[in-house]
Amino acid sequence: MKFELLVAIRYLRAKRKQAVISIITLISIVGVAAGVAALIIALAVTRGFREDLEKKLLGTQAHVNILPRERTPGVPNYGIQDYTRVTKEIEQVPGVVTAAPAVYVKVLLASEAQSTGAVLKGMIPEMESRVSALSENIVEGSLNDFREDSIIIGKELAKTLGSFIGDRLNVVSPTTRISPIGDIPRNRSLAVAAIFESGLYEFDSAWAYIPLQAAQRLLGVGDVVNVIEVRVDDLDQARAIGDKIIQRIGSDFDASDWTTTNATVFQALSLERKMTFIVIGLIVVVAALNIVATLIMMVLEKTRDIAILLSMGATNENIRRIFILQGVIIGIVGTVSGVLVGDAFSYFADKYHLIPLAPEVYPIAYIPFKPTLLDAAIVAGSAILISFLATIYPSAAAAKLQPVEALRYE
């Protein structure tokens, strides 16, 4: 063991008469550990929220949406007529896994007990299974029972309507038809074939699915759709793939990718992650001030020892290294402890869902924790660096001591 490291460890193991220094050293270690653990847990939460939201959002939404460029203000846009050909063209674009046509419209759903607004999606079942996780999200009923006169609703929407499998719902569309008494809303009675749960309250409480042809008839339009949904093989390239699709199918269409659709949510999470690192990182800085205080007290307490070491041949650089090593050891012990506590807490909190959330308020049911090695490495490296910087002044002060002056009053 090197001379400086041996002396640094012996100094940290204070004797009984130096109990104050020992206590302050322990407080410094606990302070660093608390800051590191808090920062790892906070970063695990922000990453967990992002990954969980991303997974669930992309389980209900397409990676890229192809929309007609011409839109009529105030009414649903049903502008893609030759959608079968366009869908096949889109699937030929490199990076596209599959594509599926769909119709979206806001409707009124009414059961015998309640009525509420909902987003209705008309889709082709066998194609929908390739662009979304609808089939995996079904918790009651089966997609095999999905017929022309059927509807699939979210779990929270079913609770609101008081509906169960087999119950019939009246679907009222925003479009009208001519009758002897004037224009009346188009409506249709559909049986609940299945209930899904995506884990996102926004979708589970307000989304419903019906067959594409049923949606077209309900709205009184022909064989047209208002969006073609696309799934890609690389989420990070969704925008670029969307541009390639437009280049292939023509400028009569627009592309909207998942990052644009959910930009507000993910920008907020990104900003929160940065601010969390800064704010909670201040805990480590405060702990570093304790290291400064500990080393300064150590220098004052060990003045006589420092003078003896210098008189025996130790150099100023040796003395500086002794006190730098003391601070770094405090930082390393605190950092390792904090990483272990932070990762352990994150693991068990995520595995056992220790912190539930109200689904009516938050989009997920519990706080997710997703610690990563990269986050732990960045936090640990930052904490040890701050601990090192905290040793610069005390170690320099110790190295400037003159043996004669230090021993004069002993």
C-alpha positions as CSV (number, residue, x, y, z in Angstrom):
1,M,0.0,0.0,0.0
2,K,1.4,3.4,-0.9
3,F,2.5,5.7,1.9
4,E,0.0,8.4,1.2
5,L,-3.0,6.0,1.1
6,L,-1.9,4.3,4.3
7,V,-1.7,7.6,6.2
8,A,-5.0,8.8,4.7
9,I,-6.8,5.7,5.9
10,R,-5.2,5.9,9.4
11,Y,-6.3,9.6,9.7
12,L,-9.9,8.7,8.7
13,R,-10.0,6.1,11.5
14,A,-10.0,8.8,14.2
15,K,-9.2,7.9,17.8
16,R,-11.6,8.5,20.7
17,K,-10.2,11.9,21.5
18,Q,-11.0,12.9,17.8
19,A,-14.6,11.7,17.9
20,V,-15.9,15.0,16.5
21,I,-13.8,14.5,13.4
22,S,-15.1,10.9,13.1
23,I,-18.7,12.0,13.4
24,I,-18.2,14.8,10.8
25,T,-16.6,12.2,8.5
26,L,-19.6,9.9,8.9
27,I,-22.0,12.8,8.2
28,S,-20.0,13.6,5.0
29,I,-20.3,10.0,3.8
30,V,-24.0,9.9,4.6
31,G,-24.5,13.3,2.8
32,V,-22.8,12.0,-0.3
33,A,-24.7,8.7,-0.2
34,A,-28.1,10.5,0.3
35,G,-27.4,12.8,-2.6
36,V,-26.3,10.0,-4.9
37,A,-29.2,7.8,-3.9
38,A,-31.8,10.6,-4.4
39,L,-30.4,11.5,-7.8
40,I,-30.4,7.9,-9.0
41,I,-34.0,7.4,-7.8
42,A,-35.1,10.7,-9.4
43,L,-33.5,9.8,-12.7
44,A,-35.0,6.3,-12.6
45,V,-38.4,7.9,-12.1
46,T,-38.1,10.3,-15.1
47,R,-36.7,7.5,-17.3
48,G,-39.4,5.1,-16.1
49,F,-42.2,7.6,-16.9
50,R,-40.7,8.2,-20.4
51,E,-40.3,4.5,-21.2
52,D,-43.6,3.5,-19.8
53,L,-45.5,6.3,-21.6
54,E,-43.6,5.7,-24.8
55,K,-44.4,1.9,-24.7
56,K,-48.1,2.5,-23.9
57,L,-48.6,5.4,-26.3
58,L,-47.0,3.4,-29.1
59,G,-49.2,0.5,-28.2
60,T,-52.3,2.6,-29.0
61,Q,-50.9,5.0,-31.6
62,A,-49.1,4.5,-34.9
63,H,-45.5,5.5,-35.4
64,V,-46.4,7.7,-38.4
65,N,-49.8,8.9,-39.6
66,I,-50.3,9.8,-43.3
67,L,-53.1,12.4,-43.7
68,P,-54.6,14.1,-46.7
69,R,-53.2,17.6,-47.2
70,E,-56.6,19.1,-48.2
71,R,-58.9,19.5,-45.2
72,T,-62.3,21.0,-44.8
73,P,-62.5,23.2,-41.7
74,G,-65.2,22.1,-39.2
75,V,-65.9,18.7,-40.5
76,P,-64.1,15.3,-40.4
77,N,-61.7,14.9,-43.3
78,Y,-62.4,11.8,-45.4
79,G,-59.9,12.4,-48.2
80,I,-58.0,9.2,-49.0
81,Q,-60.1,7.4,-51.5
82,D,-57.8,4.9,-53.1
83,Y,-56.4,3.9,-49.7
84,T,-55.7,0.3,-50.6
85,R,-53.3,1.3,-53.3
86,V,-51.7,4.0,-51.2
87,T,-51.3,1.6,-48.3
88,K,-49.4,-0.9,-50.5
89,E,-47.3,2.0,-51.8
90,I,-46.4,3.0,-48.3
91,E,-45.4,-0.6,-47.4
92,Q,-42.8,-0.5,-50.2
93,V,-40.9,2.3,-48.5
94,P,-37.7,1.2,-46.8
95,G,-38.1,1.2,-43.0
96,V,-41.8,0.6,-43.0
97,V,-43.0,-2.6,-41.3
98,T,-46.7,-2.3,-42.1
99,A,-49.5,0.2,-42.8
100,A,-53.2,0.2,-42.1
101,P,-56.1,2.5,-43.1
102,A,-58.4,3.9,-40.5
103,V,-61.2,6.4,-39.8
104,Y,-61.2,8.6,-36.7
105,V,-64.2,10.6,-35.5
106,K,-65.7,11.9,-32.2
107,V,-69.0,10.3,-31.4
108,L,-71.5,10.1,-28.6
109,L,-71.8,6.6,-26.9
110,A,-75.0,5.9,-25.0
111,S,-75.9,2.9,-22.9
112,E,-79.2,2.3,-21.0
113,A,-77.7,4.0,-18.0
114,Q,-75.2,6.7,-19.2
115,S,-73.9,8.5,-22.3
116,T,-70.5,10.1,-22.9
117,G,-68.3,11.4,-25.7
118,A,-65.7,9.1,-27.2
119,V,-63.1,8.8,-30.0
120,L,-64.3,6.2,-32.4
121,K,-61.8,4.4,-34.7
122,G,-62.9,2.5,-37.7
123,M,-60.3,-0.2,-38.6
124,I,-59.7,-3.5,-40.3
125,P,-59.1,-6.0,-37.4
126,E,-56.4,-8.1,-39.1
127,M,-54.4,-5.0,-40.1
128,E,-54.9,-3.2,-36.8
129,S,-53.2,-6.1,-35.0
130,R,-50.0,-5.3,-37.0
131,V,-49.9,-1.5,-36.2
132,S,-51.1,-1.4,-32.6
133,A,-51.2,-3.6,-29.4
134,L,-55.1,-3.8,-29.4
135,S,-55.2,-7.6,-29.4
136,E,-52.7,-7.8,-26.5
137,N,-54.6,-5.1,-24.5
138,I,-58.0,-6.9,-24.6
139,V,-58.9,-8.0,-21.1
140,E,-62.4,-9.2,-21.7
141,G,-63.9,-10.8,-24.7
142,S,-62.0,-11.6,-27.8
143,L,-61.0,-10.0,-31.1
144,N,-62.4,-13.1,-32.8
145,D,-65.9,-12.1,-31.8
146,F,-65.5,-8.7,-33.5
147,R,-68.2,-8.5,-36.2
148,E,-69.8,-5.9,-38.4
149,D,-72.3,-4.9,-35.6
150,S,-69.7,-5.0,-32.8
151,I,-67.7,-2.4,-30.8
152,I,-64.6,-2.6,-28.6
153,I,-64.4,-0.1,-25.8
154,G,-61.8,0.8,-23.1
155,K,-62.1,-0.5,-19.6
156,E,-62.7,2.9,-18.0
157,L,-65.2,3.8,-20.7
158,A,-67.1,0.6,-19.9
159,K,-67.2,1.6,-16.2
160,T,-68.6,5.0,-17.2
161,L,-71.3,3.5,-19.4
162,G,-72.0,0.6,-17.0
163,S,-71.6,-1.8,-19.9
164,F,-70.5,-5.4,-20.1
165,I,-69.7,-7.9,-22.9
166,G,-72.8,-8.4,-25.0
167,D,-74.5,-5.1,-24.0
168,R,-75.6,-2.8,-26.8
169,L,-74.5,0.8,-27.2
170,N,-76.1,3.4,-29.4
171,V,-73.4,5.3,-31.4
172,V,-74.4,8.8,-32.5
173,S,-72.1,10.4,-35.1
174,P,-71.6,14.1,-35.8
175,T,-72.9,13.7,-39.4
176,T,-76.6,13.9,-40.3
177,R,-79.0,12.2,-42.7
178,I,-82.2,13.5,-44.2
179,S,-85.4,12.3,-42.7
180,P,-89.1,13.4,-43.0
181,I,-88.6,15.6,-39.9
182,G,-85.4,17.1,-41.2
183,D,-81.7,16.4,-40.7
184,I,-81.0,14.0,-37.8
185,P,-77.7,12.6,-36.5
186,R,-76.7,9.2,-37.9
187,N,-76.7,6.5,-35.3
188,R,-76.3,2.8,-34.9
189,S,-76.7,0.1,-32.2
190,L,-73.6,-2.0,-31.7
191,A,-72.9,-4.9,-29.3
192,V,-69.8,-4.8,-27.0
193,A,-67.6,-7.6,-28.3
194,A,-64.5,-6.9,-26.1
195,I,-63.0,-4.5,-23.5
196,F,-59.4,-3.4,-23.7
197,E,-57.0,-1.8,-21.2
198,S,-53.9,0.0,-22.5
199,G,-52.8,1.3,-19.1
200,L,-53.3,4.9,-20.2
201,Y,-56.4,6.4,-18.6
202,E,-56.8,8.9,-21.5
203,F,-57.3,6.0,-24.0
204,D,-59.1,3.6,-21.7
205,S,-61.8,6.2,-20.8
206,A,-62.4,7.6,-24.2
207,W,-61.6,5.3,-27.1
208,A,-63.7,2.7,-29.0
209,Y,-63.1,0.6,-32.1
210,I,-65.5,-0.6,-34.8
211,P,-65.0,-2.2,-38.2
212,L,-63.9,0.2,-40.9
213,Q,-67.0,-0.4,-43.1
214,A,-69.3,0.1,-40.2
215,A,-67.6,3.4,-39.4
216,Q,-67.9,4.5,-43.1
217,R,-71.6,3.7,-43.1
218,L,-72.2,5.3,-39.7
219,L,-70.7,8.5,-41.1
220,G,-72.4,8.4,-44.4
221,V,-69.2,8.4,-46.5
222,G,-68.1,6.2,-49.2
223,D,-65.2,3.8,-49.3
224,V,-62.7,6.3,-48.0
225,V,-60.5,6.9,-44.9
226,N,-59.0,9.9,-43.2
227,V,-55.7,8.4,-42.1
228,I,-53.2,5.6,-42.9
229,E,-51.3,4.5,-39.9
230,V,-47.7,3.3,-40.4
231,R,-45.4,1.2,-38.2
232,V,-41.7,1.5,-38.7
233,D,-38.7,-0.6,-37.7
234,D,-36.7,2.3,-36.1
235,L,-38.6,4.7,-33.9
236,D,-35.8,7.3,-34.0
237,Q,-36.1,7.4,-37.8
238,A,-39.9,7.8,-37.8
239,R,-39.8,11.4,-39.1
240,A,-37.3,10.6,-41.8
241,I,-39.3,7.6,-42.9
242,G,-42.4,9.8,-43.0
243,D,-40.6,12.2,-45.4
244,K,-39.7,9.3,-47.6
245,I,-43.3,8.1,-47.7
246,I,-44.5,11.6,-48.8
247,Q,-41.8,11.6,-51.5
248,R,-43.1,8.2,-52.8
249,I,-46.9,8.8,-52.6
250,G,-46.9,12.4,-53.6
251,S,-47.4,15.9,-52.1
252,D,-51.2,15.5,-51.7
253,F,-50.4,14.0,-48.3
254,D,-48.8,15.1,-45.0
255,A,-46.9,12.9,-42.5
256,S,-47.1,13.2,-38.7
257,D,-44.8,11.1,-36.6
258,W,-45.2,10.0,-32.9
259,T,-42.6,12.5,-31.7
260,T,-44.7,15.4,-33.1
261,T,-48.0,14.0,-31.8
262,N,-46.7,13.6,-28.3
263,A,-44.1,16.4,-28.4
264,T,-45.4,18.3,-25.4
265,V,-45.3,15.3,-23.1
266,F,-41.8,14.2,-24.0
267,Q,-40.4,17.7,-23.9
268,A,-41.8,18.2,-20.4
269,L,-40.2,14.9,-19.3
270,S,-36.9,15.8,-20.8
271,L,-36.9,19.2,-19.1
272,E,-37.9,17.7,-15.8
273,R,-35.0,15.2,-16.1
274,K,-32.5,18.0,-16.6
275,M,-33.8,20.1,-13.8
276,T,-33.9,17.0,-11.5
277,F,-30.2,16.4,-12.1
278,I,-29.4,20.0,-11.3
279,V,-31.6,20.5,-8.3
280,I,-31.0,17.2,-6.5
281,G,-27.3,17.3,-7.6
282,L,-27.0,20.3,-5.2
283,I,-27.4,17.7,-2.3
284,V,-24.0,16.3,-3.4
285,V,-22.5,19.7,-3.5
286,V,-23.7,20.4,0.1
287,A,-22.2,17.0,1.1
288,A,-18.9,18.2,-0.5
289,L,-18.9,21.2,1.8
290,N,-19.0,18.8,4.7
291,I,-15.9,17.1,3.2
292,V,-14.2,20.5,3.1
293,A,-15.1,21.1,6.7
294,T,-13.9,17.6,7.7
295,L,-10.5,18.0,6.0
296,I,-9.9,21.5,7.4
297,M,-10.6,20.2,10.9
298,M,-8.3,17.3,10.1
299,V,-5.5,19.7,9.0
300,L,-5.9,21.6,12.3
301,E,-5.9,18.5,14.3
302,K,-3.0,16.9,12.5
303,T,-0.7,19.9,12.4
304,R,1.9,18.3,14.6
305,D,1.7,15.0,12.6
306,I,2.1,16.9,9.3
307,A,5.2,18.7,10.7
308,I,6.7,15.4,11.8
309,L,6.1,13.9,8.4
310,L,7.7,16.8,6.7
311,S,10.7,16.8,9.0
312,M,11.1,13.1,8.2
313,G,11.4,13.7,4.5
314,A,7.8,13.8,3.2
315,T,7.3,16.4,0.5
316,N,4.6,18.9,0.1
317,E,3.2,16.8,-2.7
318,N,3.0,13.8,-0.3
319,I,1.0,15.8,2.2
320,R,-1.3,17.1,-0.5
321,R,-2.0,13.6,-1.7
322,I,-2.8,12.4,1.8
323,F,-5.6,14.9,2.2
324,I,-6.8,14.5,-1.4
325,L,-7.1,10.7,-0.8
326,Q,-9.0,11.3,2.4
327,G,-11.7,13.4,0.6
328,V,-11.8,11.0,-2.4
329,I,-12.2,8.0,0.0
330,I,-15.1,9.7,1.7
331,G,-16.6,10.4,-1.8
332,I,-16.1,6.9,-3.0
333,V,-17.6,5.2,0.1
334,G,-20.6,7.6,0.0
335,T,-21.0,7.2,-3.7
336,V,-20.9,3.4,-3.7
337,S,-23.4,3.4,-0.7
338,G,-25.7,5.8,-2.5
339,V,-25.6,3.8,-5.8
340,L,-26.5,0.6,-4.0
341,V,-29.3,2.2,-2.0
342,G,-30.7,4.0,-5.0
343,D,-30.6,1.0,-7.4
344,A,-32.0,-1.3,-4.7
345,F,-34.9,1.0,-3.9
346,S,-35.7,1.6,-7.6
347,Y,-35.6,-2.2,-8.3
348,F,-38.0,-3.1,-5.5
349,A,-40.3,-0.1,-5.9
350,D,-40.7,-0.9,-9.6
351,K,-41.1,-4.6,-9.1
352,Y,-43.7,-4.4,-6.4
353,H,-45.4,-1.1,-7.5
354,L,-44.8,0.4,-4.1
355,I,-46.0,3.9,-5.1
356,P,-49.5,3.8,-6.7
357,L,-51.0,6.8,-8.6
358,A,-54.6,7.8,-9.1
359,P,-55.5,6.7,-12.7
360,E,-58.0,9.6,-13.0
361,V,-55.2,12.1,-12.6
362,Y,-52.1,10.4,-14.0
363,P,-51.8,8.4,-17.2
364,I,-50.3,5.4,-15.5
365,A,-51.3,3.4,-12.4
366,Y,-48.0,3.5,-10.4
367,I,-44.7,5.3,-10.4
368,P,-42.2,3.3,-12.6
369,F,-38.5,3.2,-11.7
370,K,-36.1,2.4,-14.5
371,P,-32.5,2.7,-13.3
372,T,-29.7,2.3,-15.8
373,L,-26.0,1.7,-15.7
374,L,-25.4,4.8,-17.7
375,D,-27.2,7.0,-15.2
376,A,-25.5,5.4,-12.2
377,A,-22.1,5.9,-13.9
378,I,-22.8,9.5,-14.6
379,V,-24.0,10.2,-11.1
380,A,-21.2,8.3,-9.5
381,G,-18.6,10.0,-11.6
382,S,-20.0,13.4,-10.9
383,A,-20.1,12.8,-7.1
384,I,-16.5,11.5,-7.0
385,L,-15.4,14.5,-9.1
386,I,-17.2,16.9,-6.7
387,S,-15.6,15.2,-3.8
388,F,-12.2,15.5,-5.4
389,L,-12.7,19.3,-6.0
390,A,-13.7,19.7,-2.4
391,T,-10.2,18.5,-1.3
392,I,-8.2,21.1,-3.3
393,Y,-8.2,23.9,-0.8
394,P,-7.7,21.8,2.4
395,S,-4.9,19.7,0.8
396,A,-3.2,22.9,-0.4
397,A,-3.4,24.4,3.1
398,A,-1.9,21.3,4.6
399,A,0.9,21.3,2.1
400,K,1.9,24.9,2.9
401,L,2.6,24.1,6.6
402,Q,6.2,24.8,7.7
403,P,7.6,22.2,10.1
404,V,9.3,24.7,12.3
405,E,6.2,26.9,12.7
406,A,4.0,23.9,13.2
407,L,6.2,22.5,16.1
408,R,7.0,25.8,17.7
409,Y,3.9,25.9,19.9
410,E,3.7,22.1,20.5
